[in-house]
């Protein structure tokens, strides 16, 4: 997981939060929902990248164990 991915995901999450708040302030339910969806999408991407990183670490640990 790269720093760039982290920044992109956080930016997408913040964009969603902004949309949700603007939707709250303007009573625009569609914008609120879109903002929540953007946040969920960003969090899902982040979680997926964390799972990939954990899997890489497990593979490395297994390889190291067999190399001994």
PQR file of N, CA, C, O and H, with PARSE charges and radii, in Angstrom:
ATOM      1  N   UNK A   1       0.852  -1.159   0.000 -0.4000 1.5000
ATOM      2  CA  UNK A   1       0.000   0.000   0.000 -0.0000 2.0000
ATOM      3  C   UNK A   1       0.904   1.230   0.000  0.5500 1.7000
ATOM      4  O   UNK A   1       1.777   1.384   0.854 -0.5500 1.4000
ATOM      5  N   UNK A   2       0.675   2.077  -0.958 -0.4000 1.5000
ATOM      6  CA  UNK A   2       1.554   3.233  -1.072 -0.0000 2.0000
ATOM      7  C   UNK A   2       0.944   4.460  -0.398  0.5500 1.7000
ATOM      8  O   UNK A   2      -0.255   4.522  -0.125 -0.5500 1.4000
ATOM      9  H   UNK A   2      -0.035   1.952  -1.652  0.4000 1.0000
ATOM     10  N   UNK A   3       1.792   5.402  -0.150 -0.4000 1.5000
ATOM     11  CA  UNK A   3       1.341   6.653   0.441 -0.0000 2.0000
ATOM     12  C   UNK A   3       0.377   7.347  -0.513  0.5500 1.7000
ATOM     13  O   UNK A   3      -0.600   7.959  -0.082 -0.5500 1.4000
ATOM     14  H   UNK A   3       2.766   5.352  -0.372  0.4000 1.0000
ATOM     15  N   UNK A   4       0.654   7.250  -1.807 -0.4000 1.5000
ATOM     16  CA  UNK A   4      -0.230   7.860  -2.799 -0.0000 2.0000
ATOM     17  C   UNK A   4      -1.634   7.296  -2.732  0.5500 1.7000
ATOM     18  O   UNK A   4      -2.614   8.034  -2.829 -0.5500 1.4000
ATOM     19  H   UNK A   4       1.448   6.753  -2.158  0.4000 1.0000
ATOM     20  N   UNK A   5      -1.730   5.975  -2.564 -0.4000 1.5000
ATOM     21  CA  UNK A   5      -3.047   5.336  -2.438 -0.0000 2.0000
ATOM     22  C   UNK A   5      -3.758   5.837  -1.181  0.5500 1.7000
ATOM     23  O   UNK A   5      -4.953   6.131  -1.210 -0.5500 1.4000
ATOM     24  H   UNK A   5      -0.933   5.375  -2.485  0.4000 1.0000
ATOM     25  N   UNK A   6      -3.021   5.931  -0.092 -0.4000 1.5000
ATOM     26  CA  UNK A   6      -3.599   6.432   1.164 -0.0000 2.0000
ATOM     27  C   UNK A   6      -4.153   7.846   0.982  0.5500 1.7000
ATOM     28  O   UNK A   6      -5.251   8.159   1.441 -0.5500 1.4000
ATOM     29  H   UNK A   6      -2.051   5.693  -0.068  0.4000 1.0000
ATOM     30  N   UNK A   7      -3.381   8.684   0.310 -0.4000 1.5000
ATOM     31  CA  UNK A   7      -3.796  10.072   0.101 -0.0000 2.0000
ATOM     32  C   UNK A   7      -5.031  10.132  -0.788  0.5500 1.7000
ATOM     33  O   UNK A   7      -5.973  10.870  -0.501 -0.5500 1.4000
ATOM     34  H   UNK A   7      -2.489   8.429  -0.063  0.4000 1.0000
ATOM     35  N   UNK A   8      -5.026   9.348  -1.874 -0.4000 1.5000
ATOM     36  CA  UNK A   8      -6.191   9.332  -2.772 -0.0000 2.0000
ATOM     37  C   UNK A   8      -7.440   8.848  -2.045  0.5500 1.7000
ATOM     38  O   UNK A   8      -8.514   9.429  -2.199 -0.5500 1.4000
ATOM     39  H   UNK A   8      -4.261   8.748  -2.107  0.4000 1.0000
ATOM     40  N   UNK A   9      -7.305   7.796  -1.260 -0.4000 1.5000
ATOM     41  CA  UNK A   9      -8.460   7.266  -0.529 -0.0000 2.0000
ATOM     42  C   UNK A   9      -8.974   8.273   0.496  0.5500 1.7000
ATOM     43  O   UNK A   9     -10.183   8.458   0.634 -0.5500 1.4000
ATOM     44  H   UNK A   9      -6.432   7.324  -1.135  0.4000 1.0000
ATOM     45  N   UNK A  10      -8.066   8.916   1.208 -0.4000 1.5000
ATOM     46  CA  UNK A  10      -8.483   9.912   2.203 -0.0000 2.0000
ATOM     47  C   UNK A  10      -9.152  11.103   1.516  0.5500 1.7000
ATOM     48  O   UNK A  10     -10.141  11.634   2.021 -0.5500 1.4000
ATOM     49  H   UNK A  10      -7.084   8.766   1.096  0.4000 1.0000
ATOM     50  N   UNK A  11      -8.619  11.521   0.374 -0.4000 1.5000
ATOM     51  CA  UNK A  11      -9.228  12.635  -0.365 -0.0000 2.0000
ATOM     52  C   UNK A  11     -10.639  12.274  -0.825  0.5500 1.7000
ATOM     53  O   UNK A  11     -11.553  13.094  -0.749 -0.5500 1.4000
ATOM     54  H   UNK A  11      -7.815  11.090  -0.035  0.4000 1.0000
ATOM     55  N   UNK A  12     -10.808  11.044  -1.300 -0.4000 1.5000
ATOM     56  CA  UNK A  12     -12.136  10.610  -1.719 -0.0000 2.0000
ATOM     57  C   UNK A  12     -13.099  10.553  -0.531  0.5500 1.7000
ATOM     58  O   UNK A  12     -14.270  10.914  -0.650 -0.5500 1.4000
ATOM     59  H   UNK A  12     -10.065  10.377  -1.362  0.4000 1.0000
ATOM     60  N   UNK A  13     -12.595  10.100   0.599 -0.4000 1.5000
ATOM     61  CA  UNK A  13     -13.427  10.051   1.802 -0.0000 2.0000
ATOM     62  C   UNK A  13     -13.831  11.463   2.248  0.5500 1.7000
ATOM     63  O   UNK A  13     -14.986  11.691   2.608 -0.5500 1.4000
ATOM     64  H   UNK A  13     -11.644   9.807   0.696  0.4000 1.0000
ATOM     65  N   UNK A  14     -12.894  12.396   2.226 -0.4000 1.5000
ATOM     66  CA  UNK A  14     -13.194  13.776   2.609 -0.0000 2.0000
ATOM     67  C   UNK A  14     -14.172  14.431   1.627  0.5500 1.7000
ATOM     68  O   UNK A  14     -15.037  15.215   2.021 -0.5500 1.4000
ATOM     69  H   UNK A  14     -11.956  12.211   1.934  0.4000 1.0000
ATOM     70  N   UNK A  15     -14.018  14.099   0.362 -0.4000 1.5000
ATOM     71  CA  UNK A  15     -14.962  14.615  -0.640 -0.0000 2.0000
ATOM     72  C   UNK A  15     -16.369  14.120  -0.316  0.5500 1.7000
ATOM     73  O   UNK A  15     -17.337  14.875  -0.410 -0.5500 1.4000
ATOM     74  H   UNK A  15     -13.316  13.462   0.043  0.4000 1.0000
ATOM     75  N   UNK A  16     -16.476  12.864   0.059 -0.4000 1.5000
ATOM     76  CA  UNK A  16     -17.774  12.306   0.433 -0.0000 2.0000
ATOM     77  C   UNK A  16     -18.349  12.976   1.669  0.5500 1.7000
ATOM     78  O   UNK A  16     -19.545  13.261   1.731 -0.5500 1.4000
ATOM     79  H   UNK A  16     -15.690  12.251   0.135  0.4000 1.0000
ATOM     80  N   UNK A  17     -17.495  13.225   2.650 -0.4000 1.5000
ATOM     81  CA  UNK A  17     -17.955  13.914   3.863 -0.0000 2.0000
ATOM     82  C   UNK A  17     -18.476  15.310   3.527  0.5500 1.7000
ATOM     83  O   UNK A  17     -19.494  15.752   4.060 -0.5500 1.4000
ATOM     84  H   UNK A  17     -16.523  12.994   2.600  0.4000 1.0000
ATOM     85  N   UNK A  18     -17.765  15.991   2.640 -0.4000 1.5000
ATOM     86  CA  UNK A  18     -18.187  17.334   2.237 -0.0000 2.0000
ATOM     87  C   UNK A  18     -19.544  17.281   1.546  0.5500 1.7000
ATOM     88  O   UNK A  18     -20.431  18.081   1.846 -0.5500 1.4000
ATOM     89  H   UNK A  18     -16.938  15.632   2.207  0.4000 1.0000
ATOM     90  N   UNK A  19     -19.706  16.333   0.616 -0.4000 1.5000
ATOM     91  CA  UNK A  19     -20.994  16.194  -0.067 -0.0000 2.0000
ATOM     92  C   UNK A  19     -22.114  15.901   0.930  0.5500 1.7000
ATOM     93  O   UNK A  19     -23.206  16.462   0.841 -0.5500 1.4000
ATOM     94  H   UNK A  19     -18.986  15.683   0.372  0.4000 1.0000
ATOM     95  N   UNK A  20     -21.824  15.020   1.874 -0.4000 1.5000
ATOM     96  CA  UNK A  20     -22.840  14.679   2.866 -0.0000 2.0000
ATOM     97  C   UNK A  20     -23.240  15.918   3.682  0.5500 1.7000
ATOM     98  O   UNK A  20     -24.425  16.157   3.914 -0.5500 1.4000
ATOM     99  H   UNK A  20     -20.936  14.564   1.946  0.4000 1.0000
ATOM    100  N   UNK A  21     -22.244  16.702   4.113 -0.4000 1.5000
ATOM    101  CA  UNK A  21     -22.540  17.898   4.908 -0.0000 2.0000
ATOM    102  C   UNK A  21     -23.310  18.936   4.094  0.5500 1.7000
ATOM    103  O   UNK A  21     -24.253  19.547   4.597 -0.5500 1.4000
ATOM    104  H   UNK A  21     -21.281  16.508   3.924  0.4000 1.0000
ATOM    105  N   UNK A  22     -22.914  19.133   2.853 -0.4000 1.5000
ATOM    106  CA  UNK A  22     -23.637  20.075   1.995 -0.0000 2.0000
ATOM    107  C   UNK A  22     -25.074  19.593   1.813  0.5500 1.7000
ATOM    108  O   UNK A  22     -26.009  20.393   1.827 -0.5500 1.4000
ATOM    109  H   UNK A  22     -22.148  18.637   2.444  0.4000 1.0000
ATOM    110  N   UNK A  23     -25.243  18.290   1.642 -0.4000 1.5000
ATOM    111  CA  UNK A  23     -26.582  17.727   1.540 -0.0000 2.0000
ATOM    112  C   UNK A  23     -27.401  17.961   2.805  0.5500 1.7000
ATOM    113  O   UNK A  23     -28.598  18.242   2.744 -0.5500 1.4000
ATOM    114  H   UNK A  23     -24.484  17.640   1.630  0.4000 1.0000
ATOM    115  N   UNK A  24     -26.732  17.838   3.954 -0.4000 1.5000
ATOM    116  CA  UNK A  24     -27.405  18.115   5.233 -0.0000 2.0000
ATOM    117  C   UNK A  24     -27.873  19.571   5.294  0.5500 1.7000
ATOM    118  O   UNK A  24     -29.019  19.862   5.638 -0.5500 1.4000
ATOM    119  H   UNK A  24     -25.759  17.610   4.003  0.4000 1.0000
ATOM    120  N   UNK A  25     -26.954  20.474   4.950 -0.4000 1.5000
ATOM    121  CA  UNK A  25     -27.249  21.904   5.058 -0.0000 2.0000
ATOM    122  C   UNK A  25     -28.349  22.347   4.095  0.5500 1.7000
ATOM    123  O   UNK A  25     -29.111  23.268   4.390 -0.5500 1.4000
ATOM    124  H   UNK A  25     -26.023  20.238   4.671  0.4000 1.0000
ATOM    125  N   UNK A  26     -28.423  21.678   2.932 -0.4000 1.5000
ATOM    126  CA  UNK A  26     -29.382  22.089   1.904 -0.0000 2.0000
ATOM    127  C   UNK A  26     -30.609  21.185   1.854  0.5500 1.7000
ATOM    128  O   UNK A  26     -31.465  21.349   0.985 -0.5500 1.4000
ATOM    129  H   UNK A  26     -27.804  20.930   2.692  0.4000 1.0000
ATOM    130  N   UNK A  27     -30.699  20.241   2.768 -0.4000 1.5000
ATOM    131  CA  UNK A  27     -31.790  19.252   2.775 -0.0000 2.0000
ATOM    132  C   UNK A  27     -31.885  18.487   1.455  0.5500 1.7000
ATOM    133  O   UNK A  27     -32.976  18.167   0.984 -0.5500 1.4000
ATOM    134  H   UNK A  27     -30.003  20.107   3.474  0.4000 1.0000
ATOM    135  N   UNK A  28     -30.729  18.202   0.873 -0.4000 1.5000
ATOM    136  CA  UNK A  28     -30.657  17.468  -0.383 -0.0000 2.0000
ATOM    137  C   UNK A  28     -30.298  16.016  -0.062  0.5500 1.7000
ATOM    138  O   UNK A  28     -29.125  15.683   0.109 -0.5500 1.4000
ATOM    139  H   UNK A  28     -29.842  18.462   1.256  0.4000 1.0000
ATOM    140  N   UNK A  29     -31.313  15.160   0.016 -0.4000 1.5000
ATOM    141  CA  UNK A  29     -31.093  13.763   0.397 -0.0000 2.0000
ATOM    142  C   UNK A  29     -30.240  13.022  -0.622  0.5500 1.7000
ATOM    143  O   UNK A  29     -29.473  12.130  -0.258 -0.5500 1.4000
ATOM    144  H   UNK A  29     -32.265  15.430  -0.124  0.4000 1.0000
ATOM    145  N   UNK A  30     -30.366  13.379  -1.885 -0.4000 1.5000
ATOM    146  CA  UNK A  30     -29.574  12.733  -2.926 -0.0000 2.0000
ATOM    147  C   UNK A  30     -28.085  13.003  -2.722  0.5500 1.7000
ATOM    148  O   UNK A  30     -27.263  12.095  -2.843 -0.5500 1.4000
ATOM    149  H   UNK A  30     -30.989  14.103  -2.180  0.4000 1.0000
ATOM    150  N   UNK A  31     -27.745  14.241  -2.416 -0.4000 1.5000
ATOM    151  CA  UNK A  31     -26.344  14.590  -2.185 -0.0000 2.0000
ATOM    152  C   UNK A  31     -25.831  13.936  -0.905  0.5500 1.7000
ATOM    153  O   UNK A  31     -24.678  13.509  -0.847 -0.5500 1.4000
ATOM    154  H   UNK A  31     -28.413  14.979  -2.318  0.4000 1.0000
ATOM    155  N   UNK A  32     -26.672  13.856   0.114 -0.4000 1.5000
ATOM    156  CA  UNK A  32     -26.278  13.175   1.349 -0.0000 2.0000
ATOM    157  C   UNK A  32     -25.927  11.713   1.042  0.5500 1.7000
ATOM    158  O   UNK A  32     -24.891  11.208   1.474 -0.5500 1.4000
ATOM    159  H   UNK A  32     -27.609  14.203   0.067  0.4000 1.0000
ATOM    160  N   UNK A  33     -26.792  11.057   0.302 -0.4000 1.5000
ATOM    161  CA  UNK A  33     -26.581   9.648  -0.028 -0.0000 2.0000
ATOM    162  C   UNK A  33     -25.332   9.466  -0.884  0.5500 1.7000
ATOM    163  O   UNK A  33     -24.565   8.524  -0.687 -0.5500 1.4000
ATOM    164  H   UNK A  33     -27.633  11.467  -0.049  0.4000 1.0000
ATOM    165  N   UNK A  34     -25.137  10.369  -1.829 -0.4000 1.5000
ATOM    166  CA  UNK A  34     -23.950  10.288  -2.683 -0.0000 2.0000
ATOM    167  C   UNK A  34     -22.681  10.460  -1.849  0.5500 1.7000
ATOM    168  O   UNK A  34     -21.689   9.763  -2.063 -0.5500 1.4000
ATOM    169  H   UNK A  34     -25.760  11.134  -1.989  0.4000 1.0000
ATOM    170  N   UNK A  35     -22.722  11.389  -0.903 -0.4000 1.5000
ATOM    171  CA  UNK A  35     -21.571  11.597  -0.030 -0.0000 2.0000
ATOM    172  C   UNK A  35     -21.274  10.372   0.821  0.5500 1.7000
ATOM    173  O   UNK A  35     -20.117   9.984   0.983 -0.5500 1.4000
ATOM    174  H   UNK A  35     -23.528  11.955  -0.729  0.4000 1.0000
ATOM    175  N   UNK A  36     -22.331   9.764   1.366 -0.4000 1.5000
ATOM    176  CA  UNK A  36     -22.128   8.545   2.170 -0.0000 2.0000
ATOM    177  C   UNK A  36     -21.577   7.416   1.300  0.5500 1.7000
ATOM    178  O   UNK A  36     -20.726   6.647   1.747 -0.5500 1.4000
ATOM    179  H   UNK A  36     -23.270  10.080   1.234  0.4000 1.0000
ATOM    180  N   UNK A  37     -22.055   7.315   0.069 -0.4000 1.5000
ATOM    181  CA  UNK A  37     -21.568   6.275  -0.840 -0.0000 2.0000
ATOM    182  C   UNK A  37     -20.093   6.498  -1.172  0.5500 1.7000
ATOM    183  O   UNK A  37     -19.315   5.545  -1.217 -0.5500 1.4000
ATOM    184  H   UNK A  37     -22.746   7.940  -0.294  0.4000 1.0000
ATOM    185  N   UNK A  38     -19.706   7.754  -1.405 -0.4000 1.5000
ATOM    186  CA  UNK A  38     -18.295   8.059  -1.679 -0.0000 2.0000
ATOM    187  C   UNK A  38     -17.411   7.665  -0.501  0.5500 1.7000
ATOM    188  O   UNK A  38     -16.326   7.116  -0.691 -0.5500 1.4000
ATOM    189  H   UNK A  38     -20.338   8.529  -1.369  0.4000 1.0000
ATOM    190  N   UNK A  39     -17.872   7.943   0.702 -0.4000 1.5000
ATOM    191  CA  UNK A  39     -17.102   7.587   1.895 -0.0000 2.0000
ATOM    192  C   UNK A  39     -16.962   6.074   2.020  0.5500 1.7000
ATOM    193  O   UNK A  39     -15.882   5.567   2.323 -0.5500 1.4000
ATOM    194  H   UNK A  39     -18.753   8.389   0.856  0.4000 1.0000
ATOM    195  N   UNK A  40     -18.047   5.363   1.788 -0.4000 1.5000
ATOM    196  CA  UNK A  40     -18.020   3.905   1.880 -0.0000 2.0000
ATOM    197  C   UNK A  40     -17.071   3.315   0.844  0.5500 1.7000
ATOM    198  O   UNK A  40     -16.314   2.390   1.138 -0.5500 1.4000
ATOM    199  H   UNK A  40     -18.924   5.774   1.542  0.4000 1.0000
ATOM    200  N   UNK A  41     -17.118   3.853  -0.361 -0.4000 1.5000
ATOM    201  CA  UNK A  41     -16.239   3.378  -1.434 -0.0000 2.0000
ATOM    202  C   UNK A  41     -14.773   3.589  -1.058  0.5500 1.7000
ATOM    203  O   UNK A  41     -13.949   2.693  -1.244 -0.5500 1.4000
ATOM    204  H   UNK A  41     -17.733   4.605  -0.600  0.4000 1.0000
ATOM    205  N   UNK A  42     -14.449   4.758  -0.535 -0.4000 1.5000
ATOM    206  CA  UNK A  42     -13.071   5.052  -0.152 -0.0000 2.0000
ATOM    207  C   UNK A  42     -12.608   4.133   0.976  0.5500 1.7000
ATOM    208  O   UNK A  42     -11.482   3.636   0.956 -0.5500 1.4000
ATOM    209  H   UNK A  42     -15.118   5.485  -0.384  0.4000 1.0000
ATOM    210  N   UNK A  43     -13.475   3.911   1.951 -0.4000 1.5000
ATOM    211  CA  UNK A  43     -13.113   3.025   3.071 -0.0000 2.0000
ATOM    212  C   UNK A  43     -12.949   1.588   2.609  0.5500 1.7000
ATOM    213  O   UNK A  43     -12.084   0.870   3.109 -0.5500 1.4000
ATOM    214  H   UNK A  43     -14.389   4.314   1.967  0.4000 1.0000
ATOM    215  N   UNK A  44     -13.773   1.163   1.658 -0.4000 1.5000
ATOM    216  CA  UNK A  44     -13.656  -0.198   1.129 -0.0000 2.0000
ATOM    217  C   UNK A  44     -12.338  -0.375   0.376  0.5500 1.7000
ATOM    218  O   UNK A  44     -11.678  -1.407   0.496 -0.5500 1.4000
ATOM    219  H   UNK A  44     -14.476   1.747   1.251  0.4000 1.0000
ATOM    220  N   UNK A  45     -11.963   0.637  -0.398 -0.4000 1.5000
ATOM    221  CA  UNK A  45     -10.673   0.577  -1.099 -0.0000 2.0000
ATOM    222  C   UNK A  45      -9.534   0.459  -0.097  0.5500 1.7000
ATOM    223  O   UNK A  45      -8.620  -0.349  -0.266 -0.5500 1.4000
ATOM    224  H   UNK A  45     -12.499   1.476  -0.496  0.4000 1.0000
ATOM    225  N   UNK A  46      -9.602   1.271   0.941 -0.4000 1.5000
ATOM    226  CA  UNK A  46      -8.551   1.251   1.963 -0.0000 2.0000
ATOM    227  C   UNK A  46      -8.482  -0.115   2.636  0.5500 1.7000
ATOM    228  O   UNK A  46      -7.394  -0.646   2.856 -0.5500 1.4000
ATOM    229  H   UNK A  46     -10.344   1.927   1.079  0.4000 1.0000
ATOM    230  N   UNK A  47      -9.624  -0.675   2.959 -0.4000 1.5000
ATOM    231  CA  UNK A  47      -9.648  -1.991   3.602 -0.0000 2.0000
ATOM    232  C   UNK A  47      -9.079  -3.052   2.671  0.5500 1.7000
ATOM    233  O   UNK A  47      -8.326  -3.922   3.108 -0.5500 1.4000
ATOM    234  H   UNK A  47     -10.508  -0.243   2.781  0.4000 1.0000
ATOM    235  N   UNK A  48      -9.431  -2.985   1.398 -0.4000 1.5000
ATOM    236  CA  UNK A  48      -8.901  -3.937   0.423 -0.0000 2.0000
ATOM    237  C   UNK A  48      -7.395  -3.849   0.319  0.5500 1.7000
ATOM    238  O   UNK A  48      -6.713  -4.871   0.245 -0.5500 1.4000
ATOM    239  H   UNK A  48     -10.043  -2.278   1.043  0.4000 1.0000
ATOM    240  N   UNK A  49      -6.872  -2.639   0.314 -0.4000 1.5000
ATOM    241  CA  UNK A  49      -5.423  -2.459   0.240 -0.0000 2.0000
ATOM    242  C   UNK A  49      -4.736  -2.971   1.503  0.5500 1.7000
ATOM    243  O   UNK A  49      -3.630  -3.508   1.437 -0.5500 1.4000
ATOM    244  H   UNK A  49      -7.426  -1.808   0.374  0.4000 1.0000
ATOM    245  N   UNK A  50      -5.389  -2.806   2.649 -0.4000 1.5000
ATOM    246  CA  UNK A  50      -4.819  -3.324   3.889 -0.0000 2.0000
ATOM    247  C   UNK A  50      -4.795  -4.847   3.889  0.5500 1.7000
ATOM    248  O   UNK A  50      -3.849  -5.450   4.396 -0.5500 1.4000
ATOM    249  H   UNK A  50      -6.287  -2.370   2.702  0.4000 1.0000
ATOM    250  N   UNK A  51      -5.829  -5.478   3.324 -0.4000 1.5000
ATOM    251  CA  UNK A  51      -5.864  -6.935   3.220 -0.0000 2.0000
ATOM    252  C   UNK A  51      -4.753  -7.411   2.293  0.5500 1.7000
ATOM    253  O   UNK A  51      -4.067  -8.388   2.592 -0.5500 1.4000
ATOM    254  H   UNK A  51      -6.598  -4.988   2.912  0.4000 1.0000
ATOM    255  N   UNK A  52      -4.576  -6.725   1.174 -0.4000 1.5000
ATOM    256  CA  UNK A  52      -3.486  -7.091   0.250 -0.0000 2.0000
ATOM    257  C   UNK A  52      -2.131  -6.992   0.936  0.5500 1.7000
ATOM    258  O   UNK A  52      -1.282  -7.868   0.769 -0.5500 1.4000
ATOM    259  H   UNK A  52      -5.133  -5.931   0.931  0.4000 1.0000
ATOM    260  N   UNK A  53      -1.928  -5.934   1.705 -0.4000 1.5000
ATOM    261  CA  UNK A  53      -0.667  -5.753   2.419 -0.0000 2.0000
ATOM    262  C   UNK A  53      -0.461  -6.869   3.441  0.5500 1.7000
ATOM    263  O   UNK A  53       0.641  -7.404   3.560 -0.5500 1.4000
ATOM    264  H   UNK A  53      -2.617  -5.223   1.841  0.4000 1.0000
ATOM    265  N   UNK A  54      -1.503  -7.219   4.171 -0.4000 1.5000
ATOM    266  CA  UNK A  54      -1.401  -8.302   5.157 -0.0000 2.0000
ATOM    267  C   UNK A  54      -1.080  -9.621   4.465  0.5500 1.7000
ATOM    268  O   UNK A  54      -0.277 -10.405   4.971 -0.5500 1.4000
ATOM    269  H   UNK A  54      -2.399  -6.784   4.075  0.4000 1.0000
ATOM    270  N   UNK A  55      -1.699  -9.875   3.313 -0.4000 1.5000
ATOM    271  CA  UNK A  55      -1.426 -11.115   2.579 -0.0000 2.0000
ATOM    272  C   UNK A  55       0.027 -11.151   2.112  0.5500 1.7000
ATOM    273  O   UNK A  55       0.671 -12.199   2.169 -0.5500 1.4000
ATOM    274  H   UNK A  55      -2.351  -9.239   2.902  0.4000 1.0000
ATOM    275  N   UNK A  56       0.543 -10.015   1.653 -0.4000 1.5000
ATOM    276  CA  UNK A  56       1.960  -9.951   1.245 -0.0000 2.0000
ATOM    277  C   UNK A  56       2.871 -10.271   2.417  0.5500 1.7000
ATOM    278  O   UNK A  56       3.847 -11.008   2.270 -0.5500 1.4000
ATOM    279  H   UNK A  56       0.020  -9.164   1.608  0.4000 1.0000
ATOM    280  N   UNK A  57       2.555  -9.720   3.574 -0.4000 1.5000
ATOM    281  CA  UNK A  57       3.379  -9.972   4.757 -0.0000 2.0000
ATOM    282  C   UNK A  57       3.338 -11.435   5.161  0.5500 1.7000
ATOM    283  O   UNK A  57       4.363 -11.991   5.553 -0.5500 1.4000
ATOM    284  H   UNK A  57       1.763  -9.122   3.694  0.4000 1.0000
ATOM    285  N   UNK A  58       2.177 -12.069   5.074 -0.4000 1.5000
ATOM    286  CA  UNK A  58       2.064 -13.492   5.406 -0.0000 2.0000
ATOM    287  C   UNK A  58       2.890 -14.313   4.431  0.5500 1.7000
ATOM    288  O   UNK A  58       3.615 -15.221   4.838 -0.5500 1.4000
ATOM    289  H   UNK A  58       1.344 -11.617   4.756  0.4000 1.0000
ATOM    290  N   UNK A  59       2.784 -13.996   3.127 -0.4000 1.5000
ATOM    291  CA  UNK A  59       3.582 -14.729   2.132 -0.0000 2.0000
ATOM    292  C   UNK A  59       5.065 -14.609   2.433  0.5500 1.7000
ATOM    293  O   UNK A  59       5.799 -15.594   2.363 -0.5500 1.4000
ATOM    294  H   UNK A  59       2.195 -13.259   2.796  0.4000 1.0000
ATOM    295  N   UNK A  60       5.512 -13.393   2.773 -0.4000 1.5000
ATOM    296  CA  UNK A  60       6.926 -13.188   3.094 -0.0000 2.0000
ATOM    297  C   UNK A  60       7.324 -13.986   4.331  0.5500 1.7000
ATOM    298  O   UNK A  60       8.402 -14.581   4.360 -0.5500 1.4000
ATOM    299  H   UNK A  60       4.915 -12.593   2.830  0.4000 1.0000
ATOM    300  N   UNK A  61       6.481 -14.006   5.338 -0.4000 1.5000
ATOM    301  CA  UNK A  61       6.775 -14.759   6.557 -0.0000 2.0000
ATOM    302  C   UNK A  61       6.869 -16.252   6.264  0.5500 1.7000
ATOM    303  O   UNK A  61       7.751 -16.935   6.785 -0.5500 1.4000
ATOM    304  H   UNK A  61       5.606 -13.522   5.315  0.4000 1.0000
ATOM    305  N   UNK A  62       5.968 -16.754   5.438 -0.4000 1.5000
ATOM    306  CA  UNK A  62       5.991 -18.176   5.084 -0.0000 2.0000
ATOM    307  C   UNK A  62       7.260 -18.500   4.308  0.5500 1.7000
ATOM    308  O   UNK A  62       7.920 -19.502   4.581 -0.5500 1.4000
ATOM    309  H   UNK A  62       5.251 -16.199   5.015  0.4000 1.0000
ATOM    310  N   UNK A  63       7.601 -17.651   3.341 -0.4000 1.5000
ATOM    311  CA  UNK A  63       8.839 -17.864   2.569 -0.0000 2.0000
ATOM    312  C   UNK A  63      10.051 -17.866   3.490  0.5500 1.7000
ATOM    313  O   UNK A  63      10.932 -18.718   3.370 -0.5500 1.4000
ATOM    314  H   UNK A  63       7.065 -16.836   3.119  0.4000 1.0000
ATOM    315  N   UNK A  64      10.090 -16.908   4.411 -0.4000 1.5000
ATOM    316  CA  UNK A  64      11.207 -16.829   5.352 -0.0000 2.0000
ATOM    317  C   UNK A  64      11.291 -18.090   6.218  0.5500 1.7000
ATOM    318  O   UNK A  64      12.384 -18.576   6.510 -0.5500 1.4000
ATOM    319  H   UNK A  64       9.375 -16.216   4.509  0.4000 1.0000
ATOM    320  N   UNK A  65      10.149 -18.607   6.620 -0.4000 1.5000
ATOM    321  CA  UNK A  65      10.120 -19.806   7.469 -0.0000 2.0000
ATOM    322  C   UNK A  65      10.663 -21.013   6.717  0.5500 1.7000
ATOM    323  O   UNK A  65      11.350 -21.849   7.305 -0.5500 1.4000
ATOM    324  H   UNK A  65       9.261 -18.212   6.383  0.4000 1.0000
ATOM    325  N   UNK A  66      10.367 -21.115   5.431 -0.4000 1.5000
ATOM    326  CA  UNK A  66      10.833 -22.246   4.638 -0.0000 2.0000
ATOM    327  C   UNK A  66      12.273 -22.094   4.186  0.5500 1.7000
ATOM    328  O   UNK A  66      12.924 -23.085   3.855 -0.5500 1.4000
ATOM    329  H   UNK A  66       9.810 -20.436   4.953  0.4000 1.0000
ATOM    330  N   UNK A  67      12.785 -20.865   4.167 -0.4000 1.5000
ATOM    331  CA  UNK A  67      14.164 -20.627   3.767 -0.0000 2.0000
ATOM    332  C   UNK A  67      15.163 -20.966   4.862  0.5500 1.7000
ATOM    333  O   UNK A  67      16.365 -21.047   4.608 -0.5500 1.4000
ATOM    334  H   UNK A  67      12.256 -20.060   4.436  0.4000 1.0000
ATOM    335  N   UNK A  68      14.673 -21.162   6.070 -0.4000 1.5000
ATOM    336  CA  UNK A  68      15.577 -21.445   7.199 -0.0000 2.0000
ATOM    337  C   UNK A  68      16.113 -22.822   7.154  0.5500 1.7000
ATOM    338  O   UNK A  68      16.885 -23.213   8.030 -0.5500 1.4000
ATOM    339  H   UNK A  68      13.697 -21.096   6.277  0.4000 1.0000
TER
END
